[in-house]
Structures are given as C-alpha cells and as structure tokens.
C-alpha cells in the first residue's frame, strides 16, 4: 500500500490510462519527460558555482576603457570692442 493506494487500484489506473492514451503515445510522453529532466539537470550543473563577480585587472580596465576625450576650448567671437 503506497499512500493509501493499493496495488489493485494502481493496476486498474494503469489499464485505464493505457486505454485512453495508447502505448505508443505513453512511450512518447515518457521519453519527452525523461529528456526534459535530463536537460534540467544539465542546466543546473552548468551554472557557475561562485556568484562572485569576476576580478578585472588594471591592465584589462585600461584596455577596455574608452579613450579620454580632450577638452575642447571654445573660441570666443570677436566683439565690436576688439576690432
């Protein structure tokens, strides 16, 4: 007895499910479910373990930093008094 369900009840349920879906469709559902679980496990294993941001060296910072813009000096317009 599993959680209040007897073996006989499980067999009856299995027969009903097989009649409704058919064995071919059940096999496809099972393989799709298995591949989904495998993909989920692989995705979890591929995650990086440390959530610490990567350390960037000063050489990398200067190489990645945009060049500093030179300050532009604005030319003043000559006024009437300058002429």
Secondary structure as UniProt FT lines:
FT   TURN            3..4
FT   HELIX           7..21
FT   HELIX           23..46
FT   HELIX           58..64
FT   TURN            80..82
//
